[in-house]
Amino acid sequence: MQFHHHGYVSTDPRIQPAAGVGLDRPQELPAEIDVLIVGSGPAGIVAAAQLAQFPNVVTRVVERRDGRLVLGQADGIQARSVETFQAFGFARRIIEEAYQITETDFWSPDPERPENIVRSAITPDDPKGISEFPHLIVNQARVIDYFAEFARNAPARGDVDYGYEFVGLEVLGEGEYPVAVTLRRVAGYAGAGIGTARAAGSEDGETVVVRAKYVIGADGARSAVRRAIGGSLAGSTSLHAWGVMDVLAVTDFPDYRKKCIIHSEAGSILHIPREGNHLARIYVDLGETDEQDGGRVRDTPLEEVIARANAILHPYTLDVRDVPWHSVYEVAHRLTDRFDDAATSPDGNPRVFLMGDACHTHSAKAGQGMNVSMQDGWNLGWKLGYVLEGRSPESLLRTYSDERWVTSKNLIDFDHEWSTLMAKKPEEFDSPGEVEEFYVRTAEFPAGFMTEYTASMLTSDGAHQELASGFPIGKRFKSVRTTRVADAVEVHLGHHHRADGRFRIYAFADAGGERLERWAAWLAEDPASPVARFTPHGADLDALFDVKAVYPEHHHEVDLARVPRLFLPASGPFGLTDYEKVYAALPEEDIFELRGVSRAGVAIVVRPDHYVSAILPLDRPELLGEFFEGLLLPRG
């Protein structure tokens, strides 16, 4: 964490100085808004948090509830999401309060007494070391709290405007604010997410019309924004029902505080311990449903769900003392037919975007909904910031739909396979270990690391992939421990990648450093370099590009006095030196070896949301300029 570069700070350094629209943010909704976000769930709040780093962008989030979410349905936090939390500055804090999944236990019918279950296998949660961060379980409401805090502490001072319900919108296609959005003041909606019931006697208030440049529909599976742009969800609903309940219980089941996948003659359970040591979430198989029953299975009483759980757990018992939340659902796999309104927009440019459950619905058992939604929000958030601040052309926004549609389709396909497997009866498996084998084989997907963006204005082709084979282009930048040269502190290289809207360029030095020196001189001095062309006038040298050097030598052998000044830039009004841009490989954990990085030198471009955009040789610095040509706009 860096501070003091604008003067001495004695207060919480996580609270950034207010700037731009954050200096005098009005309490009431303004008549004209750059980005209006409908819905403050995981997708919407992440987009808002990222946009709050752009102080010249007016962003408002409207939510029909009276206040913060109290009880969220989602709770599974995959490692990719924890990497995202690190970028937004709260990974350590949320890890402390969360439950950590380190292994999963599998239970099956006892071959000798099949009416009983026995532990049949134990698998580590991350057997391949795909992330340095853990797999967590924590209430969705707390996740939203942390992102909301980040937004409030960011320069634009983002916050949520509660008590507004979306009514409709019209894309006029003219003027600076071409989208007219009608909202209604409402009251009586409180705290519990999808199933929120309105308090008796609540009345609607007045309607207001605001004009926006862009609108984000993050308003859930029943998205009114999606309907307003003519979109729909298509897919299938499984004829299999599940009861889910958060319980405070006393039990003799020995693995109550471990994630368990249980198959018995009486059905199946996915058991997930929750944060706080006492709470657990239990998904209980309710069996096949009749497609003609009109959804009556959703009225299954809680007592029946508890009884079914006890039958599945036999010979163990579950004495449920309290149930804070429960529901019954049938698995639905649906995908939107559009992620934006480009097809109906008057000029063909997207003005309205969809994200999260407004785009994709699936089962809860793979723990993907909240995690994928947050990546939707981060993906679109920084892109809108770049376009609205004049850093990039409007064509950048088209990459959101292209990138996230493929990711969502892959999610639906995976979840369909996983939920089908979970619903099988023991006698239907091809082998006794089929479930655990699938779980281990596909671990990288549910952990959030199979997203791989294809070639576009943001993602180069693979012409130079061999220079850093362990950093696949289009996939997230997988961090490795290094030594920060200035203070000899061991740090993960990727952990300094904050959600501040900047591109990262990691320059891996050649042996001897001659190519690195010439590359750094070109980037700092040549008129064709992206630093010279795109850094705003009067801004710090690293305002748009955070450029770091990684040396192959031991940190004692790196002489800071000889390091190019590009990697020791002046920061803030006092011109203080930033010492956090020069790193060295650890002898026992050599990043060059672990990630297949060429010792001839290579530059790796990482976009603001952590994904590798380009891999380029140091001896051809002009390729860096060519990559950013068309992606960024020259400074005004």
N, C-alpha and C positions, 0 to 999 in steps of 0.2 A: 504494500500500500504506500503510495506516494502522497506527501503533503508538505507544507511549509514553502513550496516553490513560489507561492504568491504572497508569502509573509507568514509570520508565526501563527500556528494554530494550537489552541489549548482545548478546544471542544472536540466532539466526536468527528474524526476525520472522514467517516463514511458519508457525512452530510456535505455534499459539494456546494460551492457557492451558487446562489441563484443567478441566472442569466437569462437574457432575452425575455420570452413570455413568462418566465418564472419570477421575474422581479415584481410583477403586479398582476398575479393571476386572479381573474374575477371569480367570485363565488358562483354567480349564475352562469348558465350556458350562454356563450356569446352567440350573436346572430350568424356569424361567419366562422367556420372551423376548417382547419386544414384536413385533419383526419378525425372522423367520428367513428368510435368503436362501440358496437352494440353488443353488450355482454362482457362481464368482468370475470369469466372463468379462466382456466389456464391459458388458452390461446389468446384471448383478449388482453389479459393482464400482462403477458409477456410482450406483446406488441406495444402496449402502452409504456412498459418499463423501458424498452429499447428506444422508443420515440422520445422519451423524456430526456435522453442524452442529446437531443437536437434542440437547442434552446430557441431557435427561430421558428419552430413548428408548433402550431396550436393544435394540441391533441386533447380530445375529451372522450371519456368512457361513460356511457350511460348504462344503468342497471336498474331493473324494475324493483328489486328488493329494497327494503327500507335501510339496510345496512350490510355489513360484511357477511360472507358465507359462514354459517356456524357448523354445518354438518355436510361434508362433501362425500359423494359416492366413491370417488377414486382414491386410491391410497398407495398403489405400487409405483415406486420411483426407480426407474432403471438407471444404470451407471451413466449412460449418455446424458440423462437429465441432471445428474449430480455434477458432471462436467459443466453443464450449462449453469448450474447454481454457482460454481466456482467463478465463472465469468461475471456473474451478477453479484458476487461478493458475499454469499451467505452459505457456501457449502459446509464449512466447519460447524456453523451454528446449527444447521438443520440436521447434520449427521449426529450431533450430540443428543438431540431429542428423538430421533427416529429409531425404529427397530432395524437391525441389519440382518439381512439374509446371507448366511455364509455357506449353508448347504441345504439340500432338499432331501427329505426322507420319503421313500415309496413304501406303501403298505398294500398287501394283496391277500387274497384268501389263503388260509393255512391249508397246505396240501393234505394234512391229516385230519383236520377238522374245518372244512371250508366255510362253516357258519361263522368262524372267527377270522379276524385279520391278524397278520403278522408283518413285521418289518421285512421287506424283501430287498431293499437296496438303499444306499446313501450316496448322493453325488454332491461334489463341491459346486457352489453356485457359479464360480468363474474358474473352471479348471485350466483355461488357456491364458489367463492373465490379460484379458482384453481391455481392462481399464484399471487404473490405480485407485479408482473410487468404488465404494461398495454399492450393493443393491439394497435399497431402503424401502421401508414401509412407514408412511406418515400421512396424516390426514390432508386431503386436498385443500382444506380451508387454510391450513398453516402454510402450504406452498404459496397460495395466493397472497397471504399476509406478507410473506417475505418479498415477493415481487412488488406488491403495492408499496411497501416501505422503501424499496429501491427507487421506485418512481417518485415518491414524495421527497426523497433526498437528492434527486438528480437536478441538474440545472433548470429544467423546465417546470419542476415541481408538479409532476403529474399526480392526479388523484381520480377517484371515481365519483360520478354524479349519480347518487341513488334516487330512486323514486321516479324514474322515467321509463316508460314502456314504448317500444318501437311500434308505430302504426303503419307507416308506409314510406315509400320514397319514389321520386321521379328524377330520372337523369335527363336534364334539360339540354345538355350539350352546348351550352353557351355561357359566357361570362367566366369570371375567375373562379367562382364557386358553383359548378354546374349541377350539383346534386341537391335537390330539395328534399329534406327529410322531415316527416311529421312525427312528433313525439307526443305522448300524453303523460301528464303528471298522475301518478298513482300512489296508493298507500296500502299497507296491510300485508304486503308480501315480506315474509321473514325467513331467514336463515337456512333452509335445508335443500337447496339445489333443485334438481329436476322435479321432485315431487312437492314443491312448495305449495302450501295451501294458503289461500288468502283469508285474512281475518274477517269474521262476520261483521257486516255493517260498513265495510270499507267502500268508499266511493271514489269514482274517477274524478280527476281534476281537469284543468284546462288543457287544450292541445297547443303545442307550439311548433313552429316551422323554423328549422335552421338550414342554412346553406353550407355545403361542404365541398371540398375538392375531392376527397376520397372517403368512402365508407367501408368499414370492415364489419361483416356479419359473423360474430363469434357467439351467436345466441342459441347454440345447441341443436339437437337432432330435429326439433320441430321449428327450425329457423324461419322466422318471418321475413328476414332479409333475403334468404334463399328464394322464398316464394315471390318476393317483390321483384326479383330479376328473372322470374320464370324458370327457376331451377327446381330440380326434384332429386330425390334419392331413389336409386333402383338397386334391386338385389333380391335376397331371399330371406325368409324367416325359418329357422329350424323348428321342427315339431318336437322340441325337447325343452323342458322347463327346468329352471334352477331357482331354488330359494337361497337368498343371501342374507346373512345377519351378522351384525357386530354384537358380540356377546361378552359379558363378564360372567365367568362360570368357574365351577369347581369340578375337577375331573381326575380320573386315574389314568387317563391316556398319557403315556410317558413322553410323547413328542409334542405336547401342547404348545411349547414355546419354540417350535421349529416349523418351517414350511413343510407341508406334507401333501402328497398326492395319494389319495386312498381309493382303491377299487375293492369292493366287496360284493358278495352275492346280493346284498340289499341295495346296491347303488354306488355312487361315487361322491367323494368330497374333495374339494380343494381347500386346505386349511392354511390360513396365513396369520401368524401372530402380528399384533399391532403394537405401536409405540406405547410406552408407559408401563410395560411389564405385565399388565393384567388383561388387556383387551385382545380379542382375536376376531378375525373375520372368517366366516365359514360359508363356503358355497356348497349347497346341498342338492344333489341330483334328485329331481322330482319325477323323472321318467318321461316317456313319450306322451305327447298331448294329441288330442283329437282336433284336426284342422277345422272341424265343424263346431267346436265348443264355444266360439265367440270370445276367446280369451278368458274364459272363466277360471283357468288355472291361476291367473294373477290374483284371484281372491283366496288362494290357499291360506288358511289361518297360520299364524306363527307357531301355534302349538303343534300343528302337523309337521312343520319344517323341523322343529326340535325333535319330535318323535322319529322322523326319518333319519336325522343325524345320529341319534342313539342306535338305531337299527344298523346303520352302516358301520358304526364304531365298535360293534359287539366283538369281544366281550367287555369292552370298556364302556364307561358311562359318562355322560355330560350333564351336569346339574347346572342349568342356566339360571343365574340369579338376576340378571338385568340385560335388556336388549335396547341399546340406544337408537338403533336403526335397523330396519329390515325391509326386504322387498322380494318380489317374485318376478322373474322375467323369462322370456323366450329369446334365444339367441337370434339376432338379426345381423346380417351382413349386407350393408348397403353403401353405395358410393354415389356421390353427386355427379350429375352430368355436366357440371361446370364449376370452376373455382373462381370465376369472375364474370363480369357482364360484357366482356369484349364482343360477344356475338350479337348483342342487342344495343350496344352503346352507339349513339348517333355518329361518332367519328371513328368507331372501331377500337378506341383506346379504353382499356379497363378503368373504371372508376369505382366499382363496387367489388369487394373481394369477400370470399368465404373462407373460414378456417375452423379447425377443430371438429366437433361433432356435427356442425352444419354441413360438413363435407363427407364424413365417414363414420359409420356406426358398426359395431362389432361386439363380440363378447367381452366381458370384463376379465376373463380368467388368464389372459396373457399379459395383463397389466400394461396395455399399450395406449389406451385412449388419451389420458392426460399427457403422457410422454410425447406422443406424436403431435398432439395439439400445441404443446409448448414450442416444438420445433417449427410448426406452421407460423406461430406468432413471431419468433425470432427471425425467420426467413424474410417475412414480409416487412417487419418493423424497420430494419435498417435500410431496406430498399426504398421504402417510402421516405425515410429521412434524407437519403441521398438525392432523390428526385426533387423533393420540396425545398431543400437547401441549395439546389442548383449544382450539385456535384456530379450528377449523372443524368443522361437523357431519359425521357419517359419510357423508352423501350425496355429499360431495365425491369420494369414492373411486369412485363410479360413472362419473365423467367419464373415468377412465383407459381403460376398455374402449371407451367411445363414441368417444374421440379417436383412440386408437391403432389401432383396427380399420380405420378409413377410411384412415389413413396406410399401413398394411400392405397393404391391398387395392390402393391406387394403386401401391405399390412392386411388387407381383407383376405387375400389368398392364404397367408400364413395362419391367420386366426381361424379361418374356416377349417383348415387341417387340424389345428390344435384342439379346437372345441369339439370336433368330431371324435378325436382320439379320447378326449376326456369323458365323452358320453358313452363310450363302448362298455359292454359288459365283459367281465373277466374271460369268459369262454370265447369271446370274439377276437381276442388278440392273436396275431400271428405267432408271437413268442412271448414268454413270461416277462421279458425285459423290454417289450416294445415301447412302453411309455418313457421309461428312463433313457433309453437309447435315443429316442427322438428329442427329448429334453436336452441332452448333452450335445447332440449333433447340431442342433439349431440354436445353441445358446447365444451366438452373436446377434441373431436377428432380434429377439425380444429385448436384449440389452441395449438396442438402439444403434447398432454399429454397421448395419448392412445398407444404409442409405448411401448411394453412390450416384452423384449427379453426372450427367453425360455432357458432352461438348456443347458449349454455348458461349455467349459473350462473357460469361462468368467463369467458365471452365475450359481450359485449353485442351488440346488433344494430347495424346500420350507420347509425343515425339521424343521427349527427354525423360520419360518415366524411369528408365534404367539408372539415372543419376541418383535416384532416391527411391529405391523399390519398396521400402517400408512405409512410404507416405503416398498411398495410392491417390492419384488425382481424382477429385470428386468426392472423396471420403473425408471424414473428420480427421483433423490433425491429431495423431496419437502421441501424447506427450511422453517424454523421457526425462529422468533426472539428469541435471547438469550442475556445474559449479559456477556461481556468479563470481566473476573474477575480482571485482572491486572489494568485496567483503568476505570472500571464501565461503559463502553460504551455499549449501546444496539446495537447489530448488528444481521443481519440474518446469521445464522450459515453457510448456504450454499454459502454465498457471498464471502467467502474466498477461495472457490474452483476455483482457476485460471486455465487457459488453459496452464499449465506448464508441462503437461505430467506425473504428479504424481498421484498415487492412494491415496485416502483419507480413513482413518480408524477413525471412530467416536466411541469412547469408552464411553458409557453411564454408569455412576457409579451406583453401588448398594448403598442402604442406609448404611451409615457408611464407605463405601469405601474400605473394606477389600479385596473384590474380585478384584476391580479395581487395587489395589496395587500389588496383586499377579500377575495379568494379565500383568501389565506394567513391572514388574520385569522380567517375562518370555520373553516378547517381546524385552526388552533391553539387556538381558544377556544370554539367552539360545541359544546354537549353532543351535538349530532347528528352531529358530524364523526367519520369513522372513526378518526382519531388519538385523539380523546377516548374513544370507545366501546371500542376494541379493543386499544390499547396496554396491556401488562401493568402493573399497579401497581408503582411503584418502578423501572421500566425507563427507559432513555433515550428521549427523545422520538421518535427514529427507529428504535426497536427492531424495529418491524414494518413501517413504511413509510419507505422512503428517498426523501424528497421533494427534488427538485432544480428550480432555476429556470434558465431559458434566456432571456436577453435578446436583443433584435434589434440593439441598439447595439454599437458597438466596445467592447471591454472597458475602455478608458480612460474611457468615458462612464458606466460603471456605478459608482455610489458605494456601496461596501459599508456605509457608515454608515447608508444609507437602505434597505438591503435588509431585508425582513421577517425577524424573528428565527427564523421557521420554517425558513428556509434557512441559518441559522447556529446550529444547535442545540448545547446543552451535551452533552459526551460523557464518559462514564466517571465514576469517583468524585470526580475533581477538577473536574468541570464545565468541561472544556476545550472551546473552540470548534472545531467542525468546519468547516473552510474549503473543503471539497471539494464543495459543493452549489450553487455559483453559477457559471454559465457565460454566455458571450457568443458570438454568431454570428461566424464569420470572414468578413470582407468578401469574400475571394476564394472562399469555399466556404460560402455562407450556408445554414445548415440550414433556415431558413424557406423559402427558394427551392427548395432541392433536394428537400425532402420535402413541399412544398405545404402548409406550416403557416400557418394563418390569423394575420394580424397583429392580429386582434381578441382573440387570446388563447385558448389551449386547454390542457387537461390530458390527458395520455396515461398510462393505467395499463398497466404491464407486469408480468406475473406472474413468479414466481420463476424460471421456466425460459425467460425471454426473449421470450415471446409476448405480443403486444399484446392486452390484455383489453378496453379501453374507450377511447373518445375523447369528451371532454366539454367543453362551453364553460365558460370561466372565470366568466361572469356567471351561471351556475346551479350554484353549488357543492353544492347539496342533491342533485344527481344523483350526485355521488360517494358520498354516504352511502347513496343508494338502491342503487347498484351493489353495495356490500359487504354490504348487508342480506341475510341468508340465506347468504352465502358465508363470513362470519366470525361467531364467537360473541362476545358481549360479555365483557369481562374479568370474572373472578370476584372 
